[in-house]
Amino acid sequence: MIWYPYEQMKTMKEPYKIIDAEGVYIYTENQKLIDSVSSWWSVIHGYKNPKITNAIKNQADKFSHVMLGGLTHEPVQKLEQKLREFLPGDLDYCFFSDSGSVAVEVALKMALQYYVNKGEKKRIKIMGLTHAYHGDTFKTMEAGDDEDYHFILEAYGENVNAIHIPTNIEALENAFSMYHEELNCFIVEPLLQGAGGMRMYDIAFLKRARELCDKYGVLLIFDEVATGFGRTGYRFVSDLVLPDIIVLGKALTGGHIGHAVTVANKKVYDGFLSDSSEKALMHGPTFMGNALACSAALASIELFEEGNYLEKIKKIEAITRREFENFSDERIKEIRIMGGCACLEVYDSSTLKGFQEFAYEKGVFSRPFLKYLYSMVPYIISEEELVKVFTTMKEWFRR
C-alpha cells in the first residue's frame, strides 16, 4: 500500500490518478486540470518542458548517477559554476543533496559545526519564525513551528534549542539581546512563509536581521526552497539582503526531478578548512549531485535566464491584483498577494471543505490546507488560464 503524505490513511479520499502532464495541465482519465499549485510550487516552467526533458534524456544516455564520494562529473561541475555566477555575493560553496528538507538539515549542521570548529561550543540554539516550516526531517521540524509537529513536544518535552519569534522588529531585537551568546543561526523563509499559511512580511525585518547577525556574530540562513527562482517577485530574496547560507530546492530543477543545494559564503566555508579531519563537514547524501538532476537544473536555470521570467511573474502579480481588487466575502479574513503567490485566508477552515472537488469539476487542481486557499502557478501560465484559476476561487464564495 502507498502511504500518502499529510493524510490520515483511514479517512483519506481516493487521490486523483494522473496519466499525463504537459504545460500547466495535468490529466486524469476524465479531466484536464490547470495545476494551480505547480506540484508543491516546483514546476515553474510547466510539465514536460522539452529543454529540461532532453537534458535528462541526453545525460541518461551517458550515465544516470555516480556518487560524489571520491568521484566527480561534468554536470555537477557545470551546475556549481552556474550557481556561483547566478547567486549574489560570495554565495559560492555548493553542497548538493536530494531534497529541500535535507538541504536545510545541512545548513543547520553547518551553522552548529561552524562554531564548534571555532571552539564556541555554547552556541547551540537556533532562532526561527513563528509559523515557520523548513521540512519534515527532525532538525527541520525543530527549526520550524508547524502545529502538525508539536506532538514531538509531547514526547520529548520543551524544545530548549529553538526560539521562535514573530516577524516584527521589536521582537527580533529583544530576542537577539537575550539569546545572542547562545545562537548559532537565525533561519527564515524570507518574505513569504509557505506552509505556515502563505504569510508575507516586509523586507525591513530582514535588513535589521542582517545587521543584528553581523553585530552579534550569528549566521543568517535563508531557506529559499519555496521563495527562490522568482516566487516572491524577486529572483531570490537574497538579492536584496545577503545571507551567509542559502538553501534551494523545488524549482531548482523546474520540478522535473528531485534535487537541492545548500550554498555557503566564504566565511562559513573557511570555518571547515583545516588539517584536521575532525573539522570536515561529515555529511553525504547518496544522490547528492545526481547527474540527471544537475543536468535538469542547468537547463532550468537557462530557461529562467533566457525567458525573462521576472517579467512573467510581474504580469502574474498584476493580473492577480486586478482579479481580486474588488472581491470580498465575509468569510475571508485576508487576501494576500506577492509575486507568483496568492492566498485567501478564511476565518473557519470548514469554509474550504469541498473546494478541491469543486475546482476539479471546473478544470482546476487546487490543494487548500487549513484556512488557506492559495495559488502558486507555473510561470508559463497564460492570462486566460490564470483568470480561470481565480474565477474558480471566487465562484466558490459566490455559490
N, C-alpha and C positions, 0 to 999 in steps of 0.2 A: 504493500500500500504506500502511496505517496503521502508523506507528511507535509502538508502545505504550511506556508509561513503565516504567522499572525492570525491563526484560525483555531477555534475550538473545533476539533475534528468531529466531535459528536453532533454538533449542531450546524456545521457549515453547509451552505448551499453548494450545489454542483458548480464547479468553475466552468467558464466558457472555454471550449476547446478551439484553439486557433490552428487553422490548416494552412494559412499563408499570410504574408505581410509584405507590404510594399508602400513606399512613400509614407504618408501619415496614416495609412489604413492597416488595420488588422482584420482578418477574415475568419468568421466561423462558417459552418456549413450552410447557414441560412441568413447571415447578416454581414454587412460591410460597415466597419466601425472606424470613425476617426479616433485615434488614440490621443486623448486629451491630456494624458499624464506621461507620455513618452517612455513607457516601461520604467517606472520609477525614475523619471527625469533624465534618462541617459541617451535616448535615441534622438539626438538633436538634428541629425541630417535625414531623418526618416529611415524606414526599414529598407533593407536590400539595396543600400546605396552601392552603385556599381564600382566606384573607385575603391571603397573600403573592401567590398566583396572580392574584387580582383586582387587586391593586395594580400588578402588572406589566402586566396587560391594559389597565387604565384609563390608565396612563401611555403605553402604546404607541399608544393612540388619539390622543394629543396629539403626541408625538414620542418616539422611542426614544433619541436621543443628539444632543447638541451638545457641541462642545469647550468646555473651560473657559478657553481662551486668548482673553481679551477678551470672553467671554460668561459668563453665569451662568443659573441657572434655579431654580424653586421647590423641586423635590425635593432638590437638593444644599444649598440654604439651610436647609430644614427638617431635614435629617439633621445638618448641622453644629450647629444649635441643640439638637437632641435629644441628640447626643453630649456637648455642653457641659453639659447638665443631668444626663446619665446617668453620666458618668465622674467619679471622685473628684478632689478638689483643684482645681488650676488647669490640669488637662489640657484645654485649651480650643481649641487651634490645630490644625485638621484639614487634613492633606494627603492627598488621596484618590489611590488607584491601583487597579490591576485584579487584583492577586494578592498573597498574603501575602509571597512572596519579594521582589517589587518593593517592597512596603511596608517590609520590613526593609532593603533597599538604601537606601531614602530615609532611614531612621533613621540608618544608618551614615554616610551622606553628610552628614546634618545635624550629627552629632556631630563629624566631622572639620572641616567648614567652620565650625562654631561657634567652634572655637579658632583656625582660620586667620583668621577675621574679627577675632578679638581680638588677633592678632599672635603667638599661641602656636603657632608652626609646628613645634615639636618633638614635639607631642602627636599622633603618627601611629599609635600602637599601639591595638589593641582587645583587651579581655580577655573571654573567654567560658569556658564549662564544657567539661570533657572529656565526650565523647559528645553534644555539642550538635548540634542540627540547626536551621538557620534558613532553609533554602530551597536552591534549585538554581542560582541565578544566581551569578556569580563571587565577588562580595564576600561574599555569604551563605555560600558554601562555605568561604571563608577564615575567617569568623567561627565557623563550625561545626567539628565534629570528627567527621565521618562517615567511616568507613573506606572507603566507596564512592568518596570524593572524594580519597583520598590519592594517586591516580595523578597528580594535579596537582603534588605534590611531586617526583615522578619527572621531570616535565617542567621545572618552574621552580626546583626546589631548595627549601631550607628556607624555611618560612613565617616571615619575620622580623617581620611586623607584627601577628601574632596570638599571644596567650598563652592557654593553656587550663589550667584548674585543676579539681581535684575539688571536690565540694560539702562541704568541711569548713572550719571557721572558721580553723584554723591555716594552711591553705594560702592562704586568702583574705587573711589579714593579712600573710603573708610576701610574697605577690605584690604587694600594694599598697605595702608597704615598699620593695620592689625596683624597681618599674616606675612608680610614681605620676606621676613627672615626664613620662613619655612617653605615658601613657594619655589617650585622649580619651573612652573609654566602657567600661563593663562591661555586656555584654549577656547576658541569661539567659532561658531558658524558666522562668518562676517556678513552683516546687514540683513540677512534672511535666515531665520531658523526654520528648517524644513519640517521634519516630523513632529516638532514641538508645536505645530499649529500655524506654519507659514507666518510667523511673527516677524515684523520688519522694524528696524530701528535706524538711528541716524549715524552717519559717518563720524560725527564729533565724538561719539563714545569710543570708537576705535582709535582715533587720533590721540585721545587722552590715555587710552590703554597703552599705546606705543610709548608715550612719554613716561608713564609710570614704570613700565617694564624696563626701560633704559635707566631710569633713576635708581631702581632697586635691584637691578641685575637679574630680572626674571625673563625667561624665554617666552616669546609670543608665538602661538601656533594658530594658523588659520586653517580650519577644516573647510576646504573649498570643494569637497567631493560633490556637493549639490550646487554650490554657488558658482563654481568655476565655469569657464567657457561661456560667459555671457548671460547666465540666468538672471543676474541682478540688473542687467543693462550695461555692465562693465565687463571687459574681458575677464578680469579677475579683480576682486576687491583689493587684492594685493598690489594692484597698480596704483591704488590710492593711498594705502597705508601698508608699509612693507613689514611682513612678519619675519621671524627667524626661521620658521619652518612652515611650509605649505603642504597640504595633503590634497591630492587629486585622484579622482576615480570617475565612475559613471560615464560622463561624456568624453572622457579621455580617449576612448576607442569609438566614439559615436554610438555607444551602446551595442556594438556588434559582437563583442566578446569581453569577458571579464579581465580587468587589469587595473592597477592603481600604482601610485608613486608617492613617496614621501621625499620632499626636496628641502634640503637644509642649506643655510648660508655658510660662509667660510668659517665664521666663529664657531658654530656648532661642529662642523666637520673637523676643524683643527683640535677640538676637545677630545677627539678619539685617536689622533695621530700620536704614536708612541712606540718605543722599542719594546714595550711590554704588551704581550698578547692579552693581558687582563683588561686592558683599556679598549680593546676592539669591540665593535658592535656585534654581539653574538646573536644573530637572527638570520634566518634563511628560508623563506617560503619555497617549497618545491618548484612552483611555477612562476617564480619571480622572473621578470624579463622574458617571459614566453615569446618565442619568435613570431608566432601568429598574432599575438596581442600587440606586440611592438609595431609590427607592420600595419595593423589596423589603426593604431594610434597615430603613426606618421601620416597616413592617408587622411585621417580625421582632422588633424591639425592643419594640414594643407588645405582641406576644404574650408575650414574656418577662416583661414587667412585669405584665400582667393575669392571667397564668396561674399565678402562684405557683410559678414554676419551681424556686426553691431548695428548696421542699418536695418537689417531684417528684424532684429529684436526691438529696435526703436519703433518700427512700424507696428509690431505686435502690441507693444505697450500703448501706443496711440489709439489703436483700434479698440483695445480693451477698455481704456478710459472713456472713449466715446460710447461704447455699448452699455456701460454701467453708469454713465453720467447722471441720468435722471431716473435710475432704478432704485427702488427701496421696498422694503417689506418689514412689517412689524416684528417678524420672526428673525430678521437678520440683525445681528449685533453690530457688524462692521464689514465693509468691503475693503480689502487691501490689494494694492496693485504695485508691482515693482518689476520692471524689465519683462521677462518672459514668464512671470508668475502672477496669477490672480487667485484670491481667496475670499470666499464668502463665509464668514463665521456666524453661526446661528446661536441663539440662546440655549436651545434644547436640542440635543443630538437626535431625538425622535423625529424632528422636523425633516431629517435627511433619510429616514428609513424608507427604502423602496426606490430611492433615486437612481441607483445603479441600473435596476431593471427598466425604469422609465427611460433613462438615457439610451440603453441598449435598443429599445424599440424605435428610438429616434435616430439611431445610427451613430451613437457616440459611446465610446468606452470611458467610463469615469470610475474613480475609486475614492469616494469620500471616506473620511475617518473621523470618529468622534463628532465634533461640532464643526468640521471644516469641509466645505465643498470647494475644490480648487482645480485649477488647470496649470499644467506646465507643458505646453505643447511643443512638438518638434518645430524648429525654426524655419523649416521649409513650407510651413502651412500657408495656404492661400487665404486671402481676406474672406472669401465666401465660406471656406471650411471653418475658419476661426469664428466667424459670426454664428455659424451653426452651433458650435460648442456653447457659446454664450446664450444664444436663443434657447437652447435646451435647458440651461440652468434657470433662466428667467421664467420659462414656461412652467417649470416645476412649482414655482411660487404663485403663479397666476391661475393654477387649476381651480 
